[in-house]
């Protein structure tokens, strides 16, 4: 039987009848560092390798009569074998019914798995691999240092071994990597799954058309036809439960951000501390100073990206793992071979029997051996589950076990060096190479955690829970790498404050342990909901999963809370502040959106104005940005009331987030018409996933993509095609899935704002309708623009007579292209928000004080939308919530 768990979501469809011959489809590049799509051509012949399953087959909630599986080789995609699943519906006695490609099963070759496993070392396992630097020091930092027996040390190692095995190996590598959202992991992947399948989503602008995205319903354990459980119905009906769940997710995300502060501090400081082993007279303040210099360099160079040095990350971590494994094996043989007996859980019993409460408190140090495990799940989207499992199971896990075992053997004979047990256990001939590798490995680990922090902040921002920020992603950077200036400098200041304020890794370790255990406990809670709501397991089974992991996590968490007075308060304070900021922003933004929905202009008012809308229509295109996915925003009527003139072509643009990790480029634009054709009013909804990075498209920027999409919609409407792929939401249609998209025009381009060097034929748009004075004024403004905008690509579109046979559609297309040639203006609302005096005191406090402060001190909407300042029009609006 075919393993449907390996099927990725629909990318494109085959012809209505799958016949012999050549076919072209668009599939996702399996190099998971890239979200690019490639066009692949395949042939079906009588000799094509085919496996036909007998009887009905079920995929998700749909039952099909038969399934045909075709295997093909694509040389341009790493020589990977792809299986196209062709679903055949039999009609009566005939066997030649309609067929459509519903998915692609990837048979990844071993060479590709090994390549991804090698690349994962520099991104996924850096933090986890550097934990041996400070684990034993933190364990024996309290009263446990008075227990200097061999059984106590072996018991500590036994706890480390089974903690590493239970959490890192079993929970995350074996179990959690299977709980993914279209190959993505992390806290927001779990929340996104619940939002889509359990109606937990609080995002605005959600539409029925969003559910037809290829990434919306992933294949796997989800079954949409299964009846919802009583518990699921209970939760979905209560808004307070949804809000509480969002708060829990935001608090967990805040803990991840806090770890972005603590990880560089504890990692780099612990690596630099090794200098004191050889330089006995080195002052502690000098160690802190060196660590701060390294930290400053780490954050200052973030804006340059890591594309030039990223190739070194994996070799550094691999060499580091080999070094610590060799040192561990040496210490076992040289100091105490009896340490192998500590694999037995009996030593855990002896540990707690001898140490009692002090042993329980030491669990806060034990858990530091698994810090960094969350990165395995969070960075799943860059790799495959199989590659991560291979790298951890065959390299990372054995090396860490050898190192912890070797340190235990060394400490059992040299307990006085426990505060510097790692560096003290290194043979003299290897000390300086290991010290250099330790500093490099901690820098790589810190870089990965900082990038993960940028990613989690971006996801919070996508869900409308973080103030507007500037997200930088350059084309030459590696995929998924981004830079957020505001967050980078905040992290640097906090990192330096923690490093200077603590002076020691023990207090930082106490804070790190609380943040980490809180995060993985929330992950367990969300995972249990996924098991019940999405996998449709019983409430008892999901509760059993929660108890299986949750009880042990609560034991560790309770031990960590005992260290709150000794530095453990830091993540709680930082997370509380971060959660409050995110919730206030979400609360104010949602109130503003509900106000817009309540005050939107009725369509009847637009129709009564006539085709000219009762105003002067000037040449050009006006892009009105709004959060509304339906209706006319009040911004438009407010503009017309104060200035009764507007552009000939009006496009209402809604840039929204769908609770999916990414939206395929050909499904991103949803186009529709507002009112009769003579009104020239259109609506464009640009859909993005929570992991999508806003960047220029490969062929044309957003402005030109909008015009191309509207033109395609006009053509399809004239041809009688309401939509492509069946993706319709009223009059809205996904047009870029059309095979003819981009082929109806002759495209030429020129750099800057100048005219295209191409000659213009009679069917080309005529000269700009602007006067000479306006043209001169425009050129003066262009000279003052930044170089990036001055060299912005300008695309000229020429309509081909052969591609448009409907005269009315041709006239509308010519008017659209003429308006584009006249110029495009961006209209956004500049809102002033206040709570009514009759509102509750808490609401007035949140809106008038905190939310207003955040709005005044964050990026403007034009920056986050990447709108050229020269083409921007802001419309002032007063909101009284």
C-alpha positions in Angstrom: 0.0 0.0 0.0 1.1 3.6 -0.7 2.3 5.5 2.3 0.1 8.6 2.2 2.0 10.3 5.0 4.8 11.1 2.6 2.4 12.9 0.2 2.9 16.6 0.0 0.1 18.9 -0.9 -1.3 19.7 -4.3 0.9 21.8 -6.5 -0.7 21.7 -9.8 -3.1 19.4 -11.8 -2.8 17.2 -14.8 -5.1 17.6 -17.8 -8.7 16.4 -17.4 -7.8 13.1 -19.0 -4.4 11.7 -18.4 -3.3 10.2 -21.7 0.0 9.1 -23.2 2.3 11.9 -24.2 4.2 14.8 -22.6 2.8 16.8 -19.7 4.1 19.7 -17.7 3.5 20.3 -14.1 4.9 22.7 -11.4 6.3 21.0 -8.3 8.2 22.3 -5.3 12.0 21.9 -5.4 12.8 19.2 -2.9 15.9 21.1 -1.8 14.2 22.2 1.4 16.4 25.2 1.9 14.5 26.7 -1.0 10.8 27.3 -1.4 11.2 27.7 -5.2 9.0 26.0 -7.7 10.2 24.3 -10.9 8.4 23.3 -14.1 9.0 19.7 -14.8 8.0 17.8 -18.0 7.2 14.1 -17.8 5.9 11.6 -20.3 3.3 8.8 -19.9 3.7 5.9 -22.3 2.7 2.3 -22.3 6.1 1.4 -20.8 5.8 3.8 -17.9 6.3 2.1 -14.6 2.8 1.9 -13.1 1.4 0.5 -9.9 -2.4 0.3 -9.9 -4.1 -0.3 -6.6 -7.2 -2.5 -6.7 -10.3 -1.3 -5.0 -11.1 2.1 -3.4 -8.4 4.2 -1.8 -8.8 6.9 0.7 -6.6 10.1 0.9 -7.7 12.4 3.7 -11.4 12.6 3.6 -11.9 11.6 0.0 -12.4 8.1 -1.2 -11.4 7.3 -4.8 -12.2 4.3 -7.0 -8.6 3.6 -7.9 -5.2 5.1 -7.7 -2.5 5.0 -10.3 1.1 5.7 -9.3 3.6 6.7 -11.9 7.4 6.9 -11.2 9.5 9.4 -13.1 13.1 10.7 -12.9 13.7 14.5 -13.0 17.5 15.1 -13.6 17.1 18.8 -12.7 15.9 18.1 -9.2 18.8 16.1 -7.7 17.9 13.0 -9.7 15.1 12.3 -7.3 12.3 9.8 -8.1 8.9 11.4 -7.8 5.7 9.4 -7.8 2.7 11.2 -9.3 -0.6 10.0 -7.7 -3.2 10.0 -10.4 -6.7 9.6 -9.1 -9.1 8.0 -11.5 -12.9 8.2 -11.1 -14.6 5.4 -12.9 -17.9 6.3 -14.6 -20.3 3.5 -15.0 -18.7 0.7 -17.0 -16.1 3.0 -18.5 -12.6 3.1 -17.1 -11.4 6.4 -18.7 -12.9 8.8 -16.3 -11.4 12.1 -15.3 -8.0 12.1 -13.5 -6.1 14.7 -11.6 -2.8 14.8 -9.9 -3.4 15.1 -6.2 0.1 14.9 -4.8 3.7 14.1 -5.2 5.4 11.4 -3.1 9.1 12.0 -2.8 11.5 9.1 -2.7 14.6 10.8 -1.4 17.8 9.0 -2.2 20.3 8.3 0.5 22.8 10.7 -0.9 20.4 13.6 -0.5 19.4 12.5 3.0 23.1 12.5 4.0 23.7 15.9 2.4 20.8 17.5 4.4 22.0 15.7 7.5 25.5 17.2 7.0 24.0 20.7 6.5 21.8 20.4 9.6 24.8 20.3 12.0 25.5 24.0 11.6 21.9 25.1 12.1 20.1 22.6 14.3 22.6 21.0 16.7 25.0 23.8 17.6 23.3 24.8 20.9 22.7 21.2 22.0 26.3 20.2 21.2 27.8 23.0 23.4 25.8 22.1 26.6 28.7 20.0 28.0 30.5 23.2 28.7 28.3 24.1 31.7 26.0 21.2 32.6 28.1 19.6 35.4 29.1 23.0 36.8 25.4 23.9 37.1 24.4 20.6 38.7 26.9 20.8 41.5 26.6 24.6 42.1 24.3 24.2 45.0 24.2 22.0 48.1 24.9 19.0 45.9 28.6 19.9 45.9 28.7 18.5 49.5 28.0 15.0 48.1 31.3 13.9 46.7 30.7 10.2 46.3 31.1 8.1 43.2 27.5 7.0 43.4 26.3 10.6 43.4 28.4 11.5 40.3 27.3 8.3 38.5 23.7 9.1 39.4 24.0 12.6 37.9 25.4 11.1 34.7 22.6 8.5 34.7 20.0 11.3 35.0 21.7 13.2 32.1 21.7 10.1 29.9 18.1 9.2 30.4 17.0 12.9 30.2 18.8 13.2 26.9 17.3 9.9 25.7 13.8 10.7 26.8 13.4 14.3 25.6 15.9 14.8 22.8 15.8 11.3 21.2 12.4 10.0 22.0 10.1 13.0 22.3 11.6 15.3 19.7 13.5 13.2 17.2 11.1 10.3 17.1 7.8 11.8 18.0 7.6 15.6 17.5 9.2 15.5 14.1 6.1 13.7 12.9 3.8 16.5 14.1 4.6 19.0 11.4 2.7 21.6 9.4 3.6 21.0 5.7 7.1 20.1 6.8 7.4 23.0 9.2 7.9 22.8 13.0 7.9 25.0 16.0 5.3 26.5 18.3 3.5 28.4 15.6 3.3 25.3 13.4 1.3 23.6 16.2 -0.9 26.7 16.6 -1.4 27.0 12.9 -2.6 23.4 12.7 -5.1 24.1 15.5 -6.3 27.3 13.8 -7.0 25.6 10.5 -8.6 22.4 11.8 -10.2 23.4 15.1 -11.4 27.0 14.4 -9.0 28.6 16.9 -7.9 31.3 14.5 -8.3 34.9 15.6 -6.8 36.3 12.4 -9.0 38.7 10.5 -10.0 38.4 6.8 -10.4 34.6 6.8 -12.3 33.4 3.7 -13.6 30.1 2.3 -11.2 30.4 -0.6 -8.3 30.1 1.8 -9.2 26.5 2.5 -8.6 25.7 -1.1 -4.9 26.5 -0.9 -2.7 23.6 -1.6 -0.9 24.0 1.7 -4.1 24.4 3.8 -5.0 20.7 4.2 -1.9 18.7 4.4 -2.0 15.0 3.8 -1.3 12.8 6.8 -3.3 11.8 9.9 -5.9 14.5 9.5 -9.3 13.4 8.4 -11.7 16.2 7.6 -14.7 13.8 7.4 -14.3 12.6 11.0 -17.0 14.0 13.3 -15.6 16.5 15.9 -15.4 15.4 19.5 -17.5 16.9 22.2 -14.4 18.4 23.8 -13.5 20.1 20.4 -17.0 21.5 20.1 -16.9 22.8 23.6 -13.6 24.6 23.0 -14.6 26.1 19.6 -17.7 27.7 21.0 -15.9 29.7 23.6 -14.0 32.8 22.5 -12.3 33.1 25.9 -10.7 29.7 25.5 -9.3 30.8 22.1 -7.9 34.0 23.6 -6.4 32.0 26.4 -4.8 29.7 24.0 -3.3 32.6 22.1 -1.9 34.1 25.3 -0.3 30.7 26.1 1.3 30.6 22.6 2.5 34.2 22.9 4.0 33.4 26.3 5.8 30.4 24.8 7.0 32.6 21.9 8.3 35.1 24.5 10.3 32.4 26.2 11.9 31.6 22.8 12.8 35.2 22.4 14.2 35.2 26.0 16.4 32.2 25.0 17.7 34.3 22.2 19.1 36.5 24.9 20.3 33.8 27.3 21.9 31.3 24.8 24.6 33.6 23.4 25.4 34.8 26.9 25.8 31.4 28.6 27.4 29.7 25.5 30.1 32.3 24.8 30.8 33.1 28.4 31.3 29.4 29.2 33.6 28.9 26.3 35.8 31.9 27.2 36.0 30.8 30.8 38.4 28.1 29.7 41.1 30.7 29.6 41.2 30.7 33.4 42.4 27.0 33.4 45.7 27.9 31.7 45.9 31.6 32.8 45.5 31.2 36.5 46.0 35.0 37.1 43.4 36.1 34.6 40.9 38.3 36.3 37.2 37.4 36.1 36.3 40.8 34.8 38.7 40.3 31.8 36.8 37.0 30.9 33.5 38.9 30.9 35.1 41.7 28.8 36.3 39.2 26.2 32.8 37.5 26.1 31.2 40.9 25.6 33.5 41.8 22.7 32.6 38.5 21.0 28.9 39.2 21.6 29.1 42.7 20.2 30.8 41.3 17.1 28.1 38.6 16.7 25.3 41.2 16.7 27.0 44.0 14.8 27.7 41.7 11.9 24.1 40.3 11.7 23.1 42.8 9.0 25.7 41.4 6.6 24.2 37.9 6.7 25.9 34.6 6.9 25.9 33.6 3.3 29.7 34.0 3.0 30.6 31.9 6.0 27.6 29.6 6.4 29.6 26.8 4.6 31.9 26.7 7.7 29.1 26.1 10.3 28.6 22.4 9.7 32.3 21.5 9.7 32.9 23.5 12.9 30.1 21.7 14.8 31.2 18.3 13.4 34.8 18.9 14.5 33.6 20.0 17.9 31.5 16.9 18.3 34.4 14.7 17.3 36.7 16.5 19.7 34.4 16.1 22.7 33.7 12.5 21.9 37.4 11.7 21.7 38.1 13.5 25.0 35.2 11.7 26.6 36.4 8.3 25.5 39.9 9.1 26.7 38.6 10.1 30.2 36.6 6.9 30.5 39.6 4.7 29.8 42.1 6.9 31.7 40.1 7.7 34.9 37.2 5.4 35.6 35.8 2.6 33.4 33.2 1.7 36.0 31.2 4.8 34.8 29.5 2.5 32.2 27.5 1.0 35.0 25.7 4.3 35.3 23.6 3.5 32.3 21.4 1.5 34.7 18.4 3.6 36.0 19.3 2.0 39.4 21.8 4.8 39.9 19.0 7.4 39.6 17.3 5.7 42.5 20.5 5.7 44.6 21.1 9.4 43.6 17.7 10.6 45.0 18.0 8.2 48.0 21.3 9.7 49.0 20.7 13.4 48.1 16.9 13.8 48.8 15.7 17.4 48.3 19.1 18.6 47.2 19.0 16.1 44.4 15.6 17.3 43.3 16.8 20.9 43.2 19.7 19.8 41.1 17.3 18.8 38.3 17.4 22.4 37.3 21.0 21.8 36.2 20.3 18.4 34.7 17.9 19.8 32.2 20.6 22.0 30.7 21.8 18.9 28.9 18.8 19.1 26.6 18.8 22.9 26.0 18.9 23.5 22.3 16.6 20.5 21.6 13.8 22.9 20.7 15.8 24.0 17.7 15.6 20.4 16.3 11.8 20.9 15.9 11.8 24.7 15.2 14.2 24.4 12.2 12.5 21.3 10.7 11.4 23.3 7.7 14.9 23.7 6.4 15.5 20.0 6.3 13.7 16.7 6.4 12.7 14.6 9.4 14.8 11.7 8.1 17.9 13.8 7.7 17.6 15.3 11.2 17.0 11.8 12.7 20.1 10.4 10.9 22.4 13.3 12.1 21.2 13.1 15.7 21.0 9.3 16.1 24.4 8.5 14.5 26.5 11.5 15.4 25.2 14.0 17.9 23.7 11.6 20.4 26.7 9.2 20.7 29.2 12.0 20.9 27.3 13.8 23.7 26.8 10.5 25.6 30.6 9.8 25.4 31.4 13.4 26.5 29.0 13.4 29.5 30.3 9.9 30.5 33.9 11.0 30.2 33.3 14.1 32.4 31.6 11.9 35.0 34.6 9.6 35.0 37.0 12.5 35.4 34.9 14.2 38.2 34.7 10.9 40.2 38.5 11.2 40.6 38.9 15.0 40.6 35.8 16.4 42.3 37.6 19.7 43.3 37.7 20.7 39.6 33.9 20.3 39.1 33.4 24.1 38.5 35.7 23.7 35.4 35.3 20.0 34.8 35.1 20.3 31.0 38.3 22.2 30.4 40.1 20.4 33.3 39.4 17.0 31.7 41.1 18.0 28.4 44.6 16.6 27.9 47.2 19.3 27.7 48.1 18.6 24.1 44.6 19.2 23.0 43.6 22.2 25.3 44.2 25.1 22.9 42.7 23.5 19.8 39.6 22.5 21.9 39.4 26.0 23.4 39.4 27.6 19.9 36.8 25.1 18.6 34.7 25.7 21.7 34.6 29.5 21.0 33.8 28.9 17.3 31.1 26.3 18.1 29.4 28.6 20.6 29.4 31.4 18.0 27.8 29.1 15.5 25.2 28.0 18.1 24.5 31.6 19.1 24.1 32.6 15.4 21.5 29.8 14.9 19.5 30.8 18.0 19.6 34.5 17.0 18.2 33.6 13.6 15.6 31.4 15.2 14.6 34.4 17.4 14.2 36.6 14.3 12.0 33.9 12.8 9.7 33.6 15.9 9.3 37.4 16.0 8.4 37.4 12.3 5.8 34.7 13.0 4.3 36.7 15.8 4.2 39.7 13.5 2.5 37.7 10.8 -0.3 36.7 13.3 -0.8 40.3 14.1 0.7 40.0 17.6 3.8 42.2 17.2 4.3 45.9 16.3 5.3 46.7 12.8 9.0 45.9 12.1 11.3 46.1 9.2 12.2 42.6 8.0 15.3 42.5 5.8 15.9 39.6 3.4 18.4 40.0 0.6 18.3 37.8 -2.5 21.9 36.6 -2.0 21.2 35.4 1.5 20.5 31.8 2.3 16.8 30.9 2.3 14.8 31.7 5.4 17.6 34.0 6.8 16.3 37.4 7.8 17.5 40.4 9.8 15.3 42.6 12.0 17.3 45.7 13.0 15.1 46.6 16.1 15.2 43.1 17.5 18.9 42.7 16.8 19.9 45.7 18.9 17.5 44.9 21.7 18.9 41.3 21.9 22.5 42.7 22.0 21.7 45.2 24.8 19.9 42.5 26.9 22.6 40.0 26.2 25.3 42.3 27.4 23.3 43.2 30.4 22.8 39.6 31.4 26.5 38.8 30.8 27.8 41.7 32.8 25.2 41.5 35.5 25.6 37.8 36.2 29.4 37.4 36.0 28.8 33.7 36.1 27.2 31.0 34.0 25.3 29.5 37.0 22.7 32.3 37.3 22.3 32.4 33.5 21.8 28.6 33.5 19.1 29.0 36.2 17.3 31.4 33.9 17.9 29.3 30.8 16.4 26.2 32.4 13.2 27.9 33.4 12.7 29.4 29.9 13.5 26.1 28.2 11.2 23.8 30.4 8.3 26.3 30.1 8.6 26.2 26.4 8.7 22.5 26.0 5.8 22.1 28.5 3.6 24.4 26.4 4.7 22.4 23.3 3.5 19.2 25.0 0.1 20.9 25.8 -0.4 22.0 22.1 0.8 18.6 20.9 -1.9 16.9 23.0 -4.6 19.1 21.4 -3.3 18.2 17.9 -3.6 14.5 18.7 -7.2 15.0 19.7 -8.5 17.7 17.4 -6.5 16.9 14.2 -5.5 13.3 14.4 -8.9 12.5 15.8 -7.7 10.3 18.6 -9.8 9.9 21.7 -9.6 12.4 24.6 -8.2 9.6 26.8 -5.4 8.9 24.3 -4.4 12.6 24.0 -4.6 12.9 27.8 -2.3 9.9 28.1 0.2 11.6 25.8 0.1 14.7 27.9 0.6 12.9 31.1 3.4 10.7 29.7 5.5 13.7 28.8 3.9 16.4 31.0 4.5 14.8 34.4 8.2 14.5 33.9 8.4 18.0 32.5 6.5 19.3 35.5 9.0 17.6 37.9 11.8 19.4 36.1 9.9 22.7 35.9 9.2 22.6 39.7 12.9 22.1 40.4 13.7 25.1 38.1 11.3 27.3 40.0 13.4 26.8 43.1 16.1 28.7 41.4 14.0 31.8 40.7 15.8 33.9 43.4 19.2 32.9 41.9 18.6 34.4 38.4 15.5 32.4 37.4 13.4 35.6 37.6 15.1 37.0 34.4 13.1 35.0 31.8 9.9 35.4 33.7 10.2 39.2 33.7 11.3 39.4 30.1 8.6 37.0 28.9 5.9 38.9 30.9 6.9 42.2 29.3 7.1 40.7 25.8 3.8 38.9 26.1 2.1 42.1 27.4 3.4 44.0 24.4 2.3 41.4 21.9 -1.2 41.1 23.5 -1.7 44.8 23.6 -0.8 45.1 19.9 -3.1 42.2 19.1 -6.0 43.7 21.1 -5.7 47.2 19.6 -5.2 45.9 16.0 -8.3 43.6 16.3 -10.4 46.4 17.7 -9.3 48.6 14.8 -10.2 45.9 12.3 -13.7 45.4 13.9 -14.2 49.1 13.7 -13.3 49.0 9.9 -15.7 46.1 9.4 -18.5 47.9 11.2 -18.0 51.2 9.3 -17.3 49.9 5.8 -19.1 51.6 3.0 -22.1 49.6 1.6 -22.0 48.6 -2.0 -25.4 50.2 -2.6 -23.7 53.6 -2.0 -21.1 52.9 -4.7 -23.7 51.8 -7.2 -25.8 55.0 -6.7 -22.8 57.2 -7.7 -22.6 55.9 -11.3 -19.6 54.8 -13.3 -17.6 58.0 -12.6 -18.4 57.7 -8.8 -19.5 61.3 -8.9 -15.9 62.5 -9.0 -13.3 63.4 -11.5 -11.4 60.3 -12.7 -7.8 61.1 -13.6 -5.5 58.8 -15.5 -3.5 56.3 -13.4 -4.0 53.4 -11.0 -4.8 53.9 -7.3 -3.9 51.0 -5.0 -5.9 51.4 -1.8 -4.5 49.3 1.0 -7.0 48.0 3.5 -7.4 45.1 5.9 -10.9 44.4 4.6 -11.2 41.4 2.3 -14.8 42.4 1.4 -16.6 45.7 1.2 -15.4 49.2 0.6 -13.2 50.7 3.3 -14.1 54.0 5.0 -10.7 55.3 3.9 -12.0 55.5 0.3 -15.1 57.5 1.1 -13.2 59.7 3.4 -10.8 60.6 0.6 -13.5 61.3 -1.9 -15.3 63.5 0.7 -12.3 65.7 1.1 -10.9 65.6 -2.5 -13.6 64.6 -5.1 -11.1 63.2 -7.6 -9.4 59.8 -8.0 -7.7 57.6 -10.4 -9.4 55.9 -13.3 -8.6 52.4 -12.1 -9.0 51.7 -8.4 -7.7 48.5 -6.8 -8.5 47.6 -3.2 -5.5 45.7 -2.0 -5.7 43.5 1.1 -2.4 41.9 2.2 -3.3 39.2 4.7 -1.9 36.2 6.5 -3.3 32.7 6.1 -2.5 30.2 8.9 -0.3 28.2 6.7 3.6 28.2 6.7 3.8 29.4 3.1 1.5 30.1 0.1 2.7 29.0 -3.4 3.4 31.9 -5.6 0.9 30.9 -8.2 -1.9 30.8 -5.5 -1.0 34.1 -3.8 -3.1 36.6 -5.7 -6.9 36.4 -5.5 -8.5 38.8 -7.9 -12.1 40.0 -8.3 -14.2 42.9 -9.6 -16.3 45.3 -7.6 -19.4 46.6 -9.3 -20.0 46.8 -13.1 -17.1 46.8 -15.6 -17.5 50.5 -16.3 -16.6 51.3 -12.7 -13.0 50.0 -13.1 -13.0 48.9 -9.5 -11.1 45.7 -8.6 -10.1 43.9 -5.5 -6.8 42.0 -5.0 -6.1 39.9 -2.0 -2.5 39.0 -1.5 -2.2 35.9 0.7 1.0 35.1 2.6 1.9 32.4 5.1 3.4 33.0 8.5 6.8 31.9 7.2 6.7 33.8 3.9 9.3 36.5 3.6 8.3 39.6 1.7 10.7 40.0 -1.2 10.7 41.0 -4.8 9.4 38.4 -7.1 11.6 36.7 -9.6 10.0 38.3 -12.7 8.2 41.4 -11.5 7.5 43.3 -8.3 4.2 43.5 -6.6 3.0 46.5 -8.6 3.5 44.8 -11.9 2.2 41.5 -10.6 -1.0 43.2 -9.6 -1.5 44.6 -13.1 -0.7 41.3 -14.7 -3.1 39.5 -12.4 -5.9 41.9 -13.1 -5.3 41.6 -16.8 -5.4 37.9 -16.6 -8.7 38.1 -14.6 -10.2 40.3 -17.4 -9.2 37.8 -20.0 -10.5 34.8 -18.1 -13.8 36.6 -17.4 -14.2 37.3 -21.1 -13.5 33.7 -21.9 -16.1 32.5 -19.5 -13.8 31.0 -17.0 -15.0 32.1 -13.6 -11.9 30.7 -12.0 -9.0 28.4 -12.4 -8.6 25.3 -10.3 -12.0 25.9 -8.8 -10.7 28.5 -6.3 -13.6 30.9 -6.1 -14.8 33.2 -3.3 -17.8 35.0 -4.8 -16.3 37.0 -7.7 -12.8 36.3 -6.6 -10.6 34.0 -8.5 -7.0 32.6 -8.4 -5.7 33.6 -11.8 -2.0 32.9 -11.6 -2.6 29.1 -11.8 -3.7 29.7 -15.4 -1.4 28.2 -18.0 -1.7 31.4 -20.0 -0.6 33.7 -17.2 2.1 36.0 -18.3 1.9 34.9 -21.9 -0.8 37.3 -23.1 1.6 40.3 -23.2 4.9 41.2 -24.7 7.0 42.3 -21.8 9.9 44.8 -22.0 11.7 46.4 -19.1 14.1 49.3 -18.4 16.0 50.3 -15.3 14.9 53.2 -13.2 11.8 55.3 -14.0 12.7 56.1 -17.5 10.9 54.9 -20.5 11.6 51.5 -22.0 14.1 51.4 -24.7 11.7 49.2 -26.7 9.8 50.9 -29.5 6.1 51.1 -29.1 3.6 49.8 -31.6 0.1 51.1 -32.0 -1.2 48.5 -29.6 1.2 49.6 -27.0 0.0 52.1 -24.4 0.3 55.6 -25.5 2.3 58.4 -24.1 1.7 59.5 -20.6 -1.2 61.8 -20.1 0.6 63.9 -17.6 1.5 67.5 -18.4 5.0 68.7 -19.0 5.0 70.5 -15.7 4.0 67.4 -13.8 6.6 65.3 -15.7 9.3 67.8 -14.7 8.1 67.8 -11.1 8.2 64.0 -11.0 11.7 63.9 -12.4 12.8 66.3 -9.6 11.4 64.0 -6.9 13.0 61.0 -8.6 16.5 62.5 -8.3 16.0 62.7 -4.5 15.0 59.1 -4.2 17.3 56.4 -2.8 19.4 54.4 -5.3 17.3 51.3 -4.7 14.2 53.1 -5.9 15.9 54.9 -8.7 17.0 51.6 -10.2 13.7 50.0 -9.5 12.7 47.8 -12.5 10.0 49.4 -14.7 8.1 46.9 -16.9 6.3 47.9 -20.1 3.4 45.7 -21.2 2.3 45.4 -24.8 -0.9 43.7 -25.6 -0.8 41.1 -28.4 -3.8 41.2 -30.8 -3.6 37.4 -31.3 -4.1 36.8 -27.6 -7.3 38.8 -27.1 -10.3 38.2 -29.4 -13.0 39.8 -27.3 -13.2 43.5 -28.3 -14.7 44.6 -25.0 -12.1 42.9 -22.9 -9.4 44.3 -25.3 -10.6 47.8 -24.6 -10.6 47.2 -20.9 -7.1 45.8 -21.0 -5.9 48.8 -23.0 -7.4 51.2 -20.5 -5.7 49.2 -17.7 -2.3 49.4 -19.4 -2.8 53.1 -20.2 -3.6 53.7 -16.5 -0.5 51.9 -15.5 1.6 53.9 -17.9 0.2 57.1 -16.4 1.4 56.1 -13.0 0.5 54.1 -9.9 -0.2 55.6 -6.5 -0.4 53.9 -3.1 -3.1 55.0 -0.7 -3.0 53.9 2.9 -4.8 55.1 6.0 -2.9 57.2 8.6 -5.1 56.4 11.6 -5.4 58.2 15.0 -6.9 55.8 17.5 -8.6 56.7 20.7 -10.9 54.9 23.1 -14.3 56.5 23.8 -14.5 58.2 27.2 -17.5 56.0 27.9 -15.4 52.9 27.5 -14.1 50.9 30.5 -11.0 52.2 32.3 -8.9 49.1 31.4 -9.8 49.5 27.7 -8.9 53.3 27.7 -5.6 52.4 29.5 -4.7 49.8 26.9 -5.7 51.8 23.8 -4.9 55.4 24.8 -1.6 54.7 26.6 0.0 51.4 25.7 -1.3 50.8 22.2 -0.8 54.4 21.2 2.8 54.3 22.5 3.5 51.2 20.4 2.0 52.7 17.3 4.0 55.9 17.6 7.3 54.0 18.1 7.1 51.3 15.5 7.6 51.3 11.7 5.0 52.9 9.5 2.8 50.7 7.3 4.5 52.0 4.2 7.8 50.6 5.4 6.5 47.1 6.2 4.6 47.0 2.9 7.7 48.3 1.0 5.8 51.2 -0.6 8.0 53.7 -2.5 7.7 57.0 -0.7 7.4 59.1 -3.9 4.1 57.3 -4.8 2.5 57.3 -1.3 -0.7 59.0 -0.3 -1.8 58.9 3.3 -5.4 59.5 4.3 -6.0 60.6 7.9 -8.6 58.7 9.8 -9.9 59.1 13.4 -10.9 55.9 15.2 -13.0 56.1 18.4 -13.1 52.5 19.7 
